Amino acid sequence: MRCPPVCLTQGLGNLGHFEVAGLEYHEQSRRLRQGKQMTIVENERASRFPDAELKARAAWHYYVEGLTQERISEILGVGRIKVHRILSAAREEGVVQFRIRDSVVECVILEESLKQRFGLSQAVVVPSAADRSNAPLMIGHAAAAYLADHVNAGDVIALGWGRTLKFAINELPRRPIARTTVVSMLGGLTHAQPLNPTESAWDFAEKIGAECFLLPVPVYADRPEQRDAFMSQRSVQDVVFRARRANIAVLSVGSFSNDSPIANYGFIKPSELEELQAAGAVGDILCHFIDAEGRPVDHEVNRRVCAYPLQDLSDIPSIILVSGGSEKVAVMRAALANTKVSVLITDEDAAKGLLNR
């Protein structure tokens, strides 16, 4: 007799009773879990199960009930090595079938499509948030997990800024990593705000026990000539030099949405934002406003920004772009067009938008 496959999905722990070949063994399993020993007769009977039935029983105990292979060997009356072989055979022969939630499967498909379309080494796609305002939090969680696994001793990390990156840094586990360095790629804000490039770099460095270097200038100067004076200072040049030597850059992008930090914090006038859009800007990366091809637009705002030069991003071997939401598709596509991004961490909405063209 061939037993039906054991199908494993979420929530199987509530399935309860399991019957094969008319033999009730729910009670027998319960007795073993409660520490009661099988009788010699029961043990001998278990050892004489037909192979197909033995595989189904072993699979149920292991994958659904979560029992150890040692306990399964006691229940079925076979050695532990044989239990291991039985479980392997059960998977190979289809007795055990794994079902993955459709939403997770779709994310995996999107990840592979993004890698092929944009030449990425890695893509991470999280399910879209039911409340779109939670997208930065969800993407930030994924970014924190990725960074925790991929930042190694001796790494030099150049850091951008943004709400999503702030969530990522907040969720990053506190774990010292030897000889690491974090370098801010942007000047700071001159008045306290929830998001500040300086604070983000410092928090990241504190989480991993890294040395930290900050750009001691405002993110936007009042005039282009003032910006040139700031960026020519030796202390600033030293930080830019260190950022250029980074082996990892962690960046985000900003859109023209009403809740974007640049719009909210007021260091660019609303009239200037309108002019930037009229000039073809689709958003910003490192506070440089770029067009649909990823090139800086010709506007005075871009000549006032105190930040790492976009043309020098190619000096950094691994660039991780962390951003998402349907409102950022245009600027994300622009960044991917003109920046050699290695890793993209985003959500379903943005992933679908990037691929639908």
C-alpha positions as CSV (number, residue, x, y, z in Angstrom):
1,M,0.0,0.0,0.0
2,R,1.3,3.5,-0.9
3,C,0.7,6.1,1.7
4,P,-0.5,9.6,0.7
5,P,2.2,12.3,0.8
6,V,2.6,14.4,4.0
7,C,2.0,18.0,2.8
8,L,3.7,20.6,5.0
9,T,2.4,24.1,5.1
10,Q,2.1,26.7,7.8
11,G,-0.2,25.7,10.7
12,L,0.1,22.0,10.3
13,G,0.7,21.6,14.1
14,N,-3.1,21.8,14.5
15,L,-3.9,18.8,12.1
16,G,-4.0,16.4,15.0
17,H,-5.0,12.7,14.3
18,F,-3.1,10.8,11.6
19,E,-4.1,7.3,10.4
20,V,-2.3,5.0,8.1
21,A,-3.5,1.5,6.9
22,G,-6.2,1.5,9.5
23,L,-3.8,1.6,12.4
24,E,-4.4,4.3,15.0
25,Y,-1.0,5.6,16.2
26,H,-2.0,9.0,17.5
27,E,-2.2,7.6,21.0
28,Q,1.0,5.7,20.6
29,S,2.8,8.9,19.6
30,R,1.2,10.8,22.5
31,R,2.4,8.2,25.0
32,L,6.0,8.5,23.8
33,R,6.0,12.3,24.0
34,Q,4.8,12.0,27.6
35,G,7.8,9.8,28.4
36,K,5.9,6.5,28.5
37,Q,7.8,3.5,27.0
38,M,6.4,1.3,24.3
39,T,5.8,-2.3,25.1
40,I,8.0,-5.0,23.4
41,V,4.9,-6.0,21.3
42,E,4.4,-2.4,20.2
43,N,8.1,-2.0,19.3
44,E,8.1,-5.2,17.3
45,R,4.9,-4.2,15.5
46,A,6.4,-0.8,14.6
47,S,9.6,-2.4,13.2
48,R,7.4,-4.4,10.8
49,F,5.7,-1.4,9.1
50,P,5.7,-1.6,5.3
51,D,8.4,0.7,3.9
52,A,5.9,3.3,2.4
53,E,4.0,3.4,5.7
54,L,7.2,3.7,7.7
55,K,8.3,6.7,5.6
56,A,5.0,8.5,6.1
57,R,5.0,7.9,9.8
58,A,8.6,9.1,10.2
59,A,7.9,12.2,8.1
60,W,4.8,13.0,10.2
61,H,6.7,12.7,13.5
62,Y,9.7,14.7,12.2
63,Y,8.2,17.5,10.1
64,V,4.8,18.0,11.7
65,E,5.2,17.0,15.3
66,G,8.9,18.2,15.5
67,L,10.2,15.1,17.3
68,T,13.9,14.3,17.3
69,Q,15.2,11.5,15.2
70,E,16.2,9.7,18.4
71,R,12.6,9.7,19.7
72,I,11.3,8.7,16.3
73,S,13.6,5.7,16.4
74,E,12.0,4.7,19.7
75,I,8.5,5.1,18.3
76,L,9.1,3.1,15.2
77,G,11.5,0.6,16.6
78,V,14.4,1.2,14.2
79,G,17.9,2.6,14.6
80,R,18.6,6.4,14.4
81,I,20.7,5.9,11.3
82,K,17.8,4.2,9.6
83,V,15.5,7.0,10.6
84,H,17.8,9.5,8.9
85,R,17.8,7.3,5.7
86,I,14.0,7.0,5.8
87,L,13.5,10.7,6.1
88,S,15.8,11.3,3.2
89,A,14.0,8.8,1.0
90,A,10.7,10.3,2.0
91,R,11.7,13.6,0.6
92,E,13.3,12.2,-2.6
93,E,10.2,10.0,-3.4
94,G,7.7,12.8,-2.8
95,V,6.2,11.3,0.4
96,V,7.0,14.7,1.9
97,Q,5.9,17.8,-0.1
98,F,6.8,21.3,0.9
99,R,4.4,24.2,0.1
100,I,5.6,27.7,0.4
101,R,3.1,30.6,0.7
102,D,2.3,32.2,-2.6
103,S,3.4,35.7,-1.5
104,V,6.9,34.4,-0.5
105,V,7.2,32.6,-3.9
106,E,6.3,35.8,-5.7
107,C,9.0,37.7,-3.8
108,V,11.6,35.1,-4.8
109,I,10.6,35.3,-8.4
110,L,10.8,39.1,-8.3
111,E,14.3,38.9,-6.7
112,E,15.5,36.7,-9.6
113,S,14.0,39.0,-12.2
114,L,15.6,42.1,-10.6
115,K,19.0,40.4,-10.6
116,Q,18.7,39.6,-14.3
117,R,17.3,42.9,-15.4
118,F,19.7,45.2,-13.5
119,G,22.8,43.0,-13.2
120,L,22.6,42.7,-9.5
121,S,24.6,40.2,-7.4
122,Q,21.8,40.0,-4.9
123,A,18.2,41.2,-4.5
124,V,16.0,41.1,-1.4
125,V,12.3,41.7,-1.9
126,V,9.9,41.9,1.1
127,P,6.1,41.7,0.9
128,S,4.4,45.1,0.5
129,A,3.0,46.6,3.6
130,A,-0.7,46.8,4.0
131,D,-0.2,50.4,5.2
132,R,2.2,52.0,2.7
133,S,3.6,54.3,5.4
134,N,5.1,51.1,7.0
135,A,7.2,50.3,3.9
136,P,10.4,51.9,5.2
137,L,10.1,49.9,8.4
138,M,9.7,46.6,6.6
139,I,12.5,47.3,4.1
140,G,14.6,48.5,7.0
141,H,14.1,45.2,8.8
142,A,15.3,43.3,5.7
143,A,18.3,45.6,5.3
144,A,19.3,45.2,8.9
145,A,19.3,41.4,8.5
146,Y,21.3,41.6,5.3
147,L,23.9,44.0,6.9
148,A,24.2,41.8,10.0
149,D,25.1,38.9,7.8
150,H,27.4,40.7,5.3
151,V,29.5,43.2,7.3
152,N,32.8,41.7,8.1
153,A,35.9,42.6,10.0
154,G,38.0,45.2,8.3
155,D,35.1,46.6,6.2
156,V,34.9,50.3,5.5
157,I,31.2,51.4,5.1
158,A,30.2,54.6,3.4
159,L,26.7,55.6,4.5
160,G,24.0,57.7,2.9
161,W,20.8,58.7,4.8
162,G,17.1,58.4,4.8
163,R,14.1,57.1,6.7
164,T,14.5,53.5,5.5
165,L,18.2,53.5,6.4
166,K,17.4,54.9,9.9
167,F,15.0,52.0,10.5
168,A,17.7,49.6,9.2
169,I,20.2,51.0,11.7
170,N,17.7,50.9,14.5
171,E,17.1,47.2,13.9
172,L,20.8,46.3,13.4
173,P,21.9,44.0,16.3
174,R,24.5,45.4,18.6
175,R,27.6,43.3,17.7
176,P,31.1,44.6,17.6
177,I,32.9,43.8,14.4
178,A,36.7,44.3,14.5
179,R,38.5,47.0,12.5
180,T,35.4,48.4,10.9
181,T,34.9,52.0,9.8
182,V,31.7,54.0,9.0
183,V,32.0,57.1,7.0
184,S,29.2,59.6,6.4
185,M,28.8,60.6,2.7
186,L,26.8,63.7,3.5
187,G,27.1,66.9,5.6
188,G,24.8,67.2,8.6
189,L,21.7,69.2,9.4
190,T,22.2,72.4,11.3
191,H,19.2,71.9,13.5
192,A,17.9,68.8,15.3
193,Q,15.7,66.6,13.2
194,P,14.6,62.9,13.5
195,L,16.7,62.1,10.4
196,N,20.2,63.4,10.3
197,P,23.1,61.9,8.2
198,T,25.5,62.6,11.1
199,E,23.4,60.8,13.6
200,S,22.8,57.8,11.3
201,A,26.5,57.3,10.7
202,W,27.2,57.6,14.5
203,D,24.4,55.1,15.4
204,F,25.6,52.6,12.8
205,A,29.2,52.9,14.0
206,E,28.1,52.4,17.6
207,K,26.1,49.3,16.8
208,I,29.1,47.5,15.3
209,G,31.9,49.1,17.4
210,A,33.3,50.9,14.3
211,E,35.5,54.0,14.0
212,C,33.3,56.9,12.6
213,F,34.1,59.8,10.4
214,L,31.7,62.6,9.7
215,L,31.6,65.5,7.2
216,P,31.8,68.6,9.4
217,V,29.7,70.8,7.0
218,P,26.0,71.4,6.4
219,V,24.4,69.2,3.8
220,Y,23.5,72.3,1.7
221,A,25.6,75.5,1.6
222,D,23.9,78.8,0.9
223,R,25.8,79.4,-2.3
224,P,27.9,77.3,-4.7
225,E,31.1,79.2,-3.9
226,Q,30.4,78.6,-0.2
227,R,30.0,74.9,-1.0
228,D,33.4,74.9,-2.8
229,A,35.1,76.5,0.2
230,F,33.6,73.9,2.5
231,M,34.6,71.0,0.4
232,S,38.1,72.2,-0.1
233,Q,38.9,72.1,3.6
234,R,41.5,69.6,4.6
235,S,39.2,68.0,7.2
236,V,36.4,67.5,4.7
237,Q,38.8,66.2,2.0
238,D,40.1,63.6,4.5
239,V,36.5,62.3,5.1
240,V,35.8,62.2,1.4
241,F,39.1,60.3,0.8
242,R,38.1,57.7,3.4
243,A,34.7,57.3,1.8
244,R,36.3,56.8,-1.5
245,R,38.3,53.9,0.0
246,A,35.2,52.2,1.3
247,N,34.4,48.7,0.1
248,I,30.7,49.0,0.8
249,A,28.3,51.9,0.3
250,V,24.8,51.8,1.8
251,L,22.5,54.2,0.0
252,S,18.9,55.2,-0.3
253,V,17.0,57.5,-2.7
254,G,14.4,60.2,-2.1
255,S,11.3,61.1,-4.2
256,F,9.3,64.3,-4.5
257,S,6.6,63.0,-2.2
258,N,5.1,65.4,0.4
259,D,6.6,63.4,3.3
260,S,10.1,63.2,2.0
261,P,12.7,64.6,4.4
262,I,14.0,67.1,1.9
263,A,10.5,68.5,1.5
264,N,9.7,68.5,5.2
265,Y,13.0,69.9,6.6
266,G,12.9,73.1,4.6
267,F,16.5,73.4,3.5
268,I,15.2,73.5,-0.1
269,K,12.5,76.0,-1.0
270,P,9.2,74.7,-2.5
271,S,9.9,76.9,-5.5
272,E,13.3,75.2,-5.9
273,L,11.7,71.8,-5.8
274,E,9.3,72.8,-8.5
275,E,12.2,74.1,-10.6
276,L,14.1,70.8,-10.1
277,Q,11.1,68.8,-11.3
278,A,10.7,71.1,-14.3
279,A,14.4,70.5,-15.1
280,G,13.7,66.8,-15.2
281,A,14.6,65.6,-11.7
282,V,12.9,62.4,-10.5
283,G,14.4,62.4,-7.0
284,D,17.7,62.5,-5.2
285,I,20.5,60.2,-4.3
286,L,22.9,61.6,-1.6
287,C,20.9,64.8,-1.9
288,H,22.0,65.2,-5.6
289,F,18.9,65.5,-7.7
290,I,19.0,63.3,-10.8
291,D,17.0,62.8,-14.0
292,A,15.5,59.7,-15.4
293,E,18.9,58.5,-16.7
294,G,20.5,59.0,-13.3
295,R,22.5,62.1,-14.2
296,P,22.6,65.2,-12.0
297,V,20.2,67.9,-13.3
298,D,21.6,71.3,-14.1
299,H,20.4,73.4,-11.2
300,E,22.0,75.5,-8.5
301,V,20.8,73.2,-5.7
302,N,23.1,70.5,-7.0
303,R,26.0,73.0,-7.0
304,R,25.3,73.7,-3.3
305,V,25.2,70.1,-1.9
306,C,28.0,69.1,0.4
307,A,28.2,65.3,-0.3
308,Y,30.2,62.6,-1.8
309,P,30.4,63.1,-5.6
310,L,28.1,60.9,-7.6
311,Q,30.7,60.3,-10.3
312,D,33.0,58.7,-7.7
313,L,30.5,56.1,-6.6
314,S,32.2,53.8,-9.2
315,D,35.2,53.7,-6.9
316,I,33.3,51.7,-4.3
317,P,33.2,47.9,-5.1
318,S,29.8,47.1,-3.5
319,I,26.9,49.4,-3.5
320,I,23.7,48.4,-1.5
321,L,20.6,50.3,-2.4
322,V,17.9,50.2,0.2
323,S,14.6,51.8,-0.8
324,G,11.0,51.0,-1.8
325,G,7.4,52.0,-2.3
326,S,5.7,52.7,-5.6
327,E,6.4,56.5,-5.3
328,K,10.1,55.8,-5.5
329,V,10.1,53.6,-8.6
330,A,11.2,56.4,-11.0
331,V,14.2,57.5,-8.9
332,M,15.2,54.0,-8.1
333,R,15.2,53.1,-11.8
334,A,17.3,56.3,-12.4
335,A,19.8,55.3,-9.7
336,L,20.0,51.8,-11.1
337,A,20.6,53.2,-14.6
338,N,23.7,55.2,-13.7
339,T,25.1,53.6,-10.6
340,K,26.6,50.1,-10.4
341,V,24.4,48.8,-7.7
342,S,25.4,45.3,-6.4
343,V,22.5,44.7,-3.9
344,L,19.0,46.0,-4.0
345,I,16.7,45.7,-0.9
346,T,13.2,46.7,-1.6
347,D,9.5,45.7,-1.5
348,E,7.0,44.1,-3.9
349,D,5.5,47.4,-5.0
350,A,8.8,48.9,-6.1
351,A,10.0,45.6,-7.6
352,K,7.0,45.3,-9.8
353,G,7.2,48.9,-10.8
354,L,10.9,48.5,-11.8
355,L,10.1,45.4,-13.9
356,N,7.0,46.8,-15.6
357,R,8.8,48.6,-18.4
